[in-house]
């Protein structure tokens, strides 16, 4: 028989623990890429981060915003995609826009 967890004061802690994610980080990344391509029709360069949240997943995806010749002058963008625990899209937004290879990528766009 397992005992219920107890808090610092010895009382039984009956708060619910966070729900485990129904999908893996890799699945969340794949869903984010698929949804972003469908919504923006942009070419994805790659996934730059995947992080669990209390309500699901936050994924950052890099895309080609504007193709240029030569390709070293392409305009890229980072998008944040928020998914539920089950992989349903909650929101997405562009957080940065920059030239490929630029050294000021850490700066947020206005």
Secondary structure, DSSP 8 states (H G I E B T S, - for coil): -----B-TTS-B---------SS-HHHHHHHHHHHHHHHH--EEEEEEEEEE-SSEEEEEEEEEEE--SSGGG-EEEEEEEEEETTS-EEEEEEEEEEETT-S-TTS---
